[in-house]
């Protein structure tokens, strides 16, 4: 199946997966306020138990978790779905990996390319 088709389908609400966001979506962190760009997602938290225990907030592990490129930095975060909201003011994200994983910006979201997420 073509990756673009998969990404567009993942962007549609899917009650089976429970994922609210898809690669290319612009988000804002509810607690920390940063803007970001979803580059990949896991259906549940895949981080180690040590990492999870060191996380200040410890959101539920059984929900979707997202790899997010943080606007205006070189940081990549791993955030739980309930920690994120849709970005109310869509604008381009400035991060050195945007051009690595995305082919274009469509004004409200990015188009994910075929390069697999290997950094997370």
Order of alpha helices (4+ residues) and beta strands (2+ residues): alpha-beta-beta-alpha-beta-beta-beta-alpha-beta-beta
